[in-house]
Amino acid sequence: MNRYLKLLLLASCAGLAVSAAEAKTLRFAESQEISSMDPHAAREDFTLSLIGNVYEGLVRWNKELKIEPALAESWETLSDTQWRFHLRKGVEFHNGNPFTADDVIFSYERAGSPGSPFAGLLEPIAGIAKVDDHTIDITLKRKYALLLNDFAGWYILDKEFQESIGAQKPLDLSTNTGGAMITQGIGTGPFKVASREPDVKTVFVANEKWWDKREHNIDEIVYTPIANNATRVAALLSGEVDFIRNAPPQDVARIEGTPGMQIMRAPHLRNIFYGMDQQSKTLPGLDSNPLADVRVRKAIYQAIDIDGIKRSIMRDNSRPSAIMMAPQLPFYDASLDVRSPFDIEASKALLKEAGYADGFTLPMDCPAGSFINDEQICQATVGMLAKVGIKAQLTMHPPVQFDTELPAGKYSFYMLGWAGLPTLDAYNIISATFHTPTGDLGAWNPKGYSNARVDELIPQIGTEYDTEKRQEMISEVMKLHRDEVGKIMLHQQFLTWGMSDKVHAIVPADEYTRFWYYTMD
């Protein structure tokens, strides 16, 4: 080998070594597994948060949770019910296919198909027409104030790729039969799916051809589901992983006290509550339905020591709430966010007045790992209700099973959390969880709360542009729901993300992991 070739080879090897040394891998762990790579299969925040780094919508929420252009460069309203979107040119999917209007129309038809969890999100749309390859006209069924908010949570797929793998319809997570999108996914986003072993590991790599300016320096993200809290915290403290969301409250001080570790805090938009069957004539094992009586619902509410839960289970990383809106959301009304007091004797008196002096047996279903300390809160609630004679029979469920069975109406009394995602607006909350179940409305209120005035106001809130009028209607709905104990409200979660001090992240109130803003030392 001549001297020139030897020097060239040495220089090349040195360059590779430097390149490898500079590669940044973010190792991330959470209690849940990603349900699939299909962004239309479930409106499940954790999965959508992660795969939101793979897929993009026409618009997106930025780090300040403000709407900004994404796959659409700009838009204008042609009338109260017609919008024109100008699509971004030169964008490629991860497989090299060009992004065009055909992909938007395909994604609309797919996500809005009957039975899709996103059908309700896209319900206001009457149709999408192609003007040219990079222009579309969207016609609405009615005047609608939250179109851009909704579009931030609706991701665009590559029509050609979806057809090639036989995935023209959203994946059915109840069976997963023939589901190529359990492991495959092609988007336009800042990261690509490199490999996926369900329940073991999912690897994302940076998309070097992303259309946007690259602010992050992450080359690879390795996600590992670790269900056990203690094991997940141990993995962080040992350096096996760099980042965990929702550090268990009982471990926050230990993480903060460990050299090289940090806790990043922020209030979450999500409020945790108990929903219930208020419509059936009987509950399983009973010849009546006690939950149909507002006195019983208030008795359950007043039997729960929410301050005790905050102190002992949440370690002060929660805020007791009376309405299903976080203070960080637009149109929050602080005057309504006042709880009835914890009062065992008042609870017993209400049960006696309602004809249940001896209590009753109550089936209770909770998710295991969907919300911070969900299992401990549900177990504590069982003990609290026992003190007033209500014998709660607790069953814990994996999140995917829970999220499938709950909207199907299989549970009588259940824990749920809602954050107003992806629209970040009260309409999302009340249309999904307050409205009497009818068609696309009330999907997460099965057999639940029903009030004719609330049902009348909800569509008006969705169409009203005037902020003062919206505020009046939203406050009226929230007050009615609170006074009638439509749900047993618990608390607003706080985010406590544990990570190496080499990780520089943002902690937005919607809890989404927007890795394109992250850097590592």
Helices and strands as residue ranges (DSSP letters): H 3-22, E 25-30, H 45-51, E 59-61, E 67-69, E 72-79, E 82-87, H 101-111, E 125-132, E 135-140, H 147-151, H 159-164, G 180-182, E 191-197, E 201-206, E 220-225, H 229-237, E 243-244, G 249-251, H 252-256, E 261-276, G 290-292, H 294-303, H 306-308, I 309-313, E 318-320, G 334-336, H 344-353, E 360-367, H 374-386, E 390-397, H 399-405, E 413-418, H 426-433, H 452-463, H 467-483, E 488-500, E 503-504, G 515-517, E 519-520
